[in-house]
Amino acid sequence: MKLENIFTSLNLKLNNHGTAIGGEFWGSGSAIESHSPVDGKKLGEISTTTEDDYQKVIAAAQEAFAVWRTTPAPARGEVVRKFGDRLREKKSALGALVSYEMGKSLQEGLGEVQEMIDICDFAVGLSRQLYGLTMHSERPSHRMYEQYHPLGVVGIISAFNFPVAVWSWNTALAWVCGDVCVWKGSEKTPLCSIACQHIIAEILEEEGLPGGISGLVTGDYKVGEMMTKDHRVALISATGSSRMGKIVGKTVADRFGKTLLELGGNNAMIITPSADMKVTLTAAVFGAVGTAGQRCTSTRRLIIHSSVYDQYKEALVNAYKQVRIGNPLDENNHMGPLIDADAVQNYLTTIEEAKAAGNNILIEGGVLEGAGYESGCYVKPCVIEAKNDQSFVQRETFAPILYVMTYDSIEEAIELQNGVPQGLSSTIMTNDLRESELFLSAAGSDCGIANVNIGTSGAEIGGAFGGEKETGGGRESGSDAWKIYMRRQTNTINYGTSVPLAQGIKFDL
């Protein structure tokens, strides 16, 4: 799909405004540029959001909330349904834009838009299932129940690696819950954010709804700080590094706001003697090189039983030889580029640190050069034999670097799996029922996601997504993740003619 056709379909231009209230776009701040990591070409310029721009967006969001919160939830769901249908129409164009601006494969770009469609479908059903509870009162002639109400303005800070899907996970649920949303997308993928805003703005205008239901701000961390410090923003949902999350969490907690934090991952796959070799290799390689290792759920560590280590090491080397690296819009390629030069430097620094520590490089990394690699962002996936307690293993490097290590007992493997600061995704490859059940038990994986015989990445929207420890503890997407976007209220109704007190307390006048 040609770039000009993508731009036409998504209402994009070479010069775009990065601040919006519904379909009203403007920008008073300095311009930033979007360059594709695929070929290094400039995609366009985007004006950033100033303090005054931000204040206007928040004021519009507050006004819209007064209308949206009293709109019946099923009617809110109908708006989200129409948004999902419009995404179906725009899937090819938006998926291609995601691939070209971010650098992930076209299949992954299209898959990301499908995630948006899926969460809209989920949210539509949810709009008729925002259930509370009823409970029996200890007092006669009393009825007691709890219900959920809209929370208010939800601020969403998303990362470049999933430039559209994570926003939709939040907005689709927040909207049916009666909240309004202000989105700060990544400054590394601003056109994706602007394209999504155009799509939802069309729906809001067609339905005669306030544009403030969906707002957009663009810029660096300073724009994010405007939201995190703002008492009018009831919930901050932030996706990014653990370092960023610590700052956001503290800032929002200081004003008693709510946070939903989706932060770093350091995900491991335990490979047992009974594991299916073909299933294991496919899951491991995709987990490590998919999105060029730039998923929070990317596989970072393989913990392999010592009895099959040599066998898997040889198979892994052979499998990596088949990985095709190049333009992600070419569906014959498995892996595209890293997002930018900073990401490439972090990748190189980590490899050099591993070498300096004396680690064996099983599959050599490096930056690719020559025809097709002019952007300078294409790198080779690297595999390193390492120890779990080494500093570079303990941190998350957003790149296709995979560490391999051995274990002798399942208890040791689980201890290695859990022995990092992050706790997002994990998996065990086994056909042993006892091993799989131990891994999923309270004595097993300490991650928010624990799988058996599938990879660490590729979560479905039906389950709650998120992790523990330095991953932040937040949950997005499916299950009952919707509750974070609402405030809980307990109600007691006295339909009698006296006022009995709880706990049998007597107070007579």
Residue pairs with C-beta under 8 A, 6 or more apart in sequence:
1 92
1 93
1 96
3 43
3 100
5 93
6 12
6 93
6 96
6 97
6 100
7 13
9 90
9 93
10 90
10 93
10 94
10 97
10 195
10 198
10 199
11 195
11 198
12 44
12 97
12 191
12 194
12 195
12 198
13 44
14 44
14 45
15 44
15 45
15 47
16 25
16 44
16 45
16 46
16 47
16 190
16 191
16 194
17 25
17 26
17 27
17 46
17 47
17 194
18 27
18 29
18 32
18 46
18 47
18 48
18 49
18 190
18 193
18 194
18 216
18 217
18 218
18 219
19 25
19 26
19 27
19 28
19 29
19 47
19 48
19 49
19 53
19 54
19 56
19 57
19 216
19 217
19 218
20 26
20 57
20 194
20 197
20 201
20 211
20 214
20 215
20 216
21 56
21 57
21 60
21 61
21 211
21 212
21 215
22 60
22 200
22 201
22 204
22 205
22 210
22 211
22 212
22 213
22 214
22 215
23 198
23 201
23 202
23 204
23 205
23 211
24 211
25 194
25 197
26 47
26 53
27 46
27 47
27 48
27 49
27 53
27 218
28 47
28 49
28 50
28 52
28 53
29 47
29 48
29 49
29 50
29 53
29 219
30 47
30 48
31 45
31 46
31 47
31 48
32 45
32 46
32 48
32 187
32 190
32 218
32 219
33 42
33 44
33 45
33 46
34 42
34 43
34 44
34 45
34 46
34 101
34 188
34 189
34 190
34 191
35 41
35 42
35 43
35 340
35 375
36 43
36 100
36 101
36 103
36 375
37 102
37 103
37 336
37 337
37 338
37 339
37 340
37 375
37 377
38 99
38 100
38 103
38 327
38 328
38 329
38 336
38 337
38 375
39 327
39 374
39 375
40 374
40 375
40 376
40 377
43 100
43 101
43 191
44 191
46 190
46 191
46 194
46 218
47 218
48 187
48 218
48 219
48 220
48 223
49 57
49 217
49 218
49 219
49 223
51 226
53 217
54 217
54 223
54 226
54 227
57 182
57 212
57 215
57 216
57 217
58 153
58 182
58 215
58 230
58 232
58 233
60 210
60 211
60 212
60 215
61 153
61 180
61 181
61 182
61 212
61 213
61 215
62 153
62 212
62 232
63 210
63 212
64 180
64 209
64 210
64 211
64 212
64 213
65 150
65 152
65 153
65 179
65 180
65 212
67 209
67 210
68 76
68 150
68 175
68 178
68 179
68 180
68 209
68 210
68 213
69 149
69 150
69 178
69 179
71 178
73 127
73 128
73 130
73 176
73 177
73 178
74 127
74 128
76 127
76 175
76 176
76 178
77 123
77 124
77 125
77 126
77 127
77 128
77 176
78 124
78 127
79 175
79 203
79 204
79 207
79 209
80 120
80 123
80 124
80 127
80 172
80 175
80 176
81 120
81 121
81 124
82 203
82 206
82 207
83 120
83 172
83 199
83 200
83 203
84 116
84 117
84 120
84 121
84 124
84 172
86 199
86 202
86 203
87 94
87 113
87 116
87 117
87 120
87 199
88 117
90 113
90 199
91 110
91 113
91 114
91 117
92 110
94 109
94 113
94 164
94 192
94 195
94 196
94 199
95 106
95 109
95 110
95 111
95 112
95 113
96 106
96 109
96 329
97 109
97 191
97 192
97 195
98 104
98 108
98 109
98 112
98 113
98 163
98 164
98 189
98 192
99 105
99 106
99 108
99 109
99 110
99 328
99 329
99 336
100 328
100 329
101 163
101 189
101 191
101 192
102 109
102 160
102 161
102 163
102 188
102 189
102 192
102 339
103 292
103 328
103 336
103 337
103 338
103 339
103 377
104 112
104 161
104 291
104 292
104 294
104 328
104 336
105 290
105 291
105 328
105 331
105 333
105 334
105 335
105 336
106 328
106 329
106 330
106 331
107 331
108 290
108 291
108 328
109 328
112 162
112 163
112 164
112 165
113 164
113 165
115 165
115 168
115 169
115 461
116 164
116 165
116 168
116 172
118 461
119 165
119 168
119 169
119 172
119 173
119 461
119 477
120 168
120 172
122 172
122 461
122 462
122 477
122 478
123 172
123 173
123 175
123 176
124 176
126 173
126 176
126 482
127 176
130 148
130 176
130 177
130 482
130 486
132 145
132 146
132 147
132 148
133 145
133 146
134 143
134 144
134 145
135 144
135 145
135 146
136 144
137 143
137 144
137 492
138 502
139 494
139 500
139 501
139 502
140 496
140 500
141 494
141 495
141 496
141 497
141 498
142 492
142 493
142 494
142 495
142 496
142 500
143 492
143 493
143 495
144 490
144 491
144 492
144 493
145 490
145 491
146 488
146 489
146 490
146 491
147 488
147 489
147 491
148 177
148 483
148 486
148 487
148 488
148 489
149 178
149 486
149 487
149 489
150 177
150 178
150 179
150 485
150 486
150 487
151 174
151 177
151 178
151 179
151 234
151 235
151 258
151 485
151 486
151 487
152 179
152 180
152 232
152 233
152 234
152 235
153 179
153 180
153 181
153 182
153 232
153 233
153 234
153 235
154 170
154 171
154 174
154 179
154 180
154 181
154 182
154 233
154 234
154 235
154 236
154 237
154 485
155 181
155 182
155 183
155 184
155 227
155 228
155 230
155 233
155 235
155 236
155 237
156 166
156 167
156 170
156 171
156 181
156 182
156 183
156 184
156 237
156 238
157 184
157 224
157 227
157 236
157 237
157 238
157 239
157 240
157 248
158 166
158 167
158 183
158 184
158 185
158 186
158 193
158 239
159 166
159 186
159 239
159 240
160 186
160 188
160 189
160 339
161 291
161 294
161 295
161 296
161 339
161 398
162 239
162 295
163 185
163 186
163 189
163 192
163 193
164 192
164 193
164 195
164 196
166 239
166 262
166 476
167 183
167 185
167 193
167 196
168 196
169 461
169 465
169 476
169 477
170 181
170 237
170 260
170 476
170 485
171 181
171 183
171 200
171 214
173 476
173 477
173 481
173 482
173 485
174 180
174 181
174 485
175 181
175 213
176 482
177 482
177 485
177 486
178 486
179 234
179 235
179 485
179 486
180 212
180 213
180 214
180 215
181 213
181 214
181 215
182 215
182 216
182 217
182 227
182 233
183 193
183 197
183 214
183 215
183 216
183 217
184 216
184 217
184 218
184 219
184 223
184 224
184 227
185 192
185 193
185 216
185 218
186 193
187 218
187 219
187 220
188 339
188 340
190 218
193 216
193 218
194 216
194 218
197 214
197 216
200 214
201 211
201 214
204 210
204 211
204 213
204 214
205 211
217 223
217 226
217 227
221 244
224 238
224 248
225 251
227 233
227 236
228 236
228 238
228 247
228 248
228 251
228 252
229 251
229 255
231 255
231 257
233 257
234 257
234 258
235 257
235 258
235 259
235 260
235 484
235 485
236 248
236 252
236 257
236 258
236 259
236 260
237 259
237 260
237 262
237 474
237 476
238 244
238 245
238 248
238 259
238 260
238 261
238 262
239 262
239 263
239 296
240 262
240 263
241 263
241 264
241 396
242 263
242 264
242 396
242 421
242 422
242 470
242 471
242 472
244 263
245 261
245 263
245 264
245 470
245 472
248 259
248 261
249 259
249 261
249 472
252 258
252 259
253 259
258 484
259 472
259 474
260 474
260 475
260 476
260 484
261 471
261 472
261 473
261 474
262 296
262 465
262 466
262 467
262 471
262 472
262 474
262 476
263 296
263 422
263 467
263 470
263 471
263 472
264 296
264 396
264 422
264 424
264 470
264 471
265 295
265 296
265 297
265 298
265 300
265 396
265 422
265 424
265 425
265 456
265 467
265 471
266 300
266 301
266 393
266 394
266 395
266 396
266 420
266 421
266 422
266 424
267 287
267 297
267 298
267 299
267 300
267 301
267 422
267 424
267 425
267 426
267 427
267 447
267 456
267 457
268 299
268 300
268 301
268 302
268 303
268 416
268 417
268 420
268 426
268 427
268 456
269 280
269 283
269 284
269 287
269 299
269 301
269 302
269 303
269 426
269 427
269 428
269 429
269 455
269 456
270 303
270 407
270 410
270 413
270 414
270 417
270 426
270 427
270 428
270 429
270 430
270 439
271 280
271 284
271 302
271 303
271 304
271 305
271 308
271 312
271 429
272 305
272 410
272 413
272 428
272 429
272 430
272 432
272 435
273 305
273 307
273 308
274 430
274 431
274 432
274 435
275 308
275 429
275 430
275 431
275 453
276 429
276 431
276 453
277 311
277 312
277 315
279 429
279 453
280 312
280 429
281 312
281 315
281 316
281 319
283 299
283 427
283 429
283 453
283 454
283 455
284 299
284 302
284 316
284 402
284 455
285 316
285 319
285 320
285 323
286 455
286 457
286 458
287 297
287 298
287 299
287 455
287 456
287 457
288 298
288 299
288 300
288 381
288 383
288 400
288 402
289 323
289 334
289 335
289 381
289 400
290 298
290 334
290 335
290 457
291 298
291 336
292 335
292 336
292 337
292 338
292 379
292 399
292 400
293 300
293 381
293 397
293 398
293 399
293 400
293 401
293 402
294 338
294 339
294 343
294 398
294 399
295 457
296 396
296 424
296 425
296 471
297 424
297 425
297 449
297 456
297 457
297 458
297 459
298 398
298 400
298 456
298 457
299 402
299 455
299 456
299 457
300 393
300 396
300 397
300 401
300 402
300 403
301 388
301 393
301 402
301 403
301 404
301 405
301 416
301 417
301 420
302 312
302 316
302 402
302 403
302 404
302 405
303 388
303 405
303 406
303 407
303 413
303 416
303 417
304 312
304 313
304 404
304 405
304 406
304 407
305 406
305 407
305 408
305 413
306 406
306 407
306 408
309 406
313 362
313 404
316 362
316 363
316 383
316 404
317 362
317 363
317 383
320 363
320 381
320 383
323 334
323 335
323 381
324 332
324 333
324 334
324 335
325 333
325 334
325 335
325 336
325 368
325 378
325 380
325 381
326 332
326 333
326 336
326 372
326 373
326 378
327 333
327 336
327 372
328 335
328 336
328 337
335 381
335 400
336 378
337 375
337 377
337 378
337 379
338 344
338 347
338 377
338 378
338 379
338 398
338 399
339 377
340 377
341 376
341 377
343 377
343 398
343 399
344 367
344 376
344 377
344 379
346 397
346 398
346 399
347 365
347 379
347 382
347 397
347 399
347 400
347 401
348 365
348 367
350 392
350 397
350 399
350 401
351 361
351 365
351 382
351 384
351 401
353 391
353 392
354 361
354 384
354 386
354 390
354 392
355 361
357 390
357 392
359 384
359 385
359 386
359 390
360 384
360 385
361 382
361 383
361 384
361 385
362 383
362 384
362 385
362 404
363 380
363 381
363 382
363 383
364 380
364 382
365 379
365 380
365 381
365 382
365 401
366 379
366 380
366 382
367 376
367 378
367 379
367 380
368 378
368 379
368 380
372 378
379 399
379 400
380 400
381 400
381 401
381 402
382 400
382 401
382 402
383 401
383 402
383 403
383 404
384 401
384 402
384 403
384 404
385 403
385 404
385 405
386 392
386 393
386 403
386 404
386 405
387 393
387 405
388 394
388 405
388 416
388 419
388 420
389 419
393 403
393 420
394 420
394 421
396 422
405 416
407 413
407 416
410 435
410 438
410 439
413 428
414 438
414 439
414 443
414 444
414 445
417 426
417 445
417 447
418 445
418 446
421 469
421 470
422 467
422 469
422 470
422 471
423 446
423 447
423 448
423 467
423 468
423 469
423 470
423 471
424 447
424 448
424 449
424 466
424 467
424 471
425 447
425 448
425 449
425 450
425 451
425 456
425 457
425 459
425 467
426 439
426 445
426 447
426 449
426 450
426 451
426 456
427 450
427 451
427 452
427 453
427 454
427 455
427 456
428 435
428 436
428 439
428 445
428 451
428 452
428 453
429 452
429 453
430 436
430 439
430 452
430 453
431 453
436 452
436 453
438 444
439 445
439 450
439 452
440 450
440 452
444 450
446 468
446 469
447 467
447 468
447 471
448 464
448 465
448 466
448 467
448 468
448 471
448 475
449 456
449 459
449 463
449 465
449 466
449 467
459 465
459 477
460 478
461 477
461 478
462 477
462 478
462 479
463 477
463 478
463 479
464 475
464 476
464 477
464 478
464 479
464 480
464 481
465 475
465 476
465 477
465 478
465 481
466 472
466 473
466 474
466 475
466 476
466 481
467 473
474 484
475 481
475 484
501 507
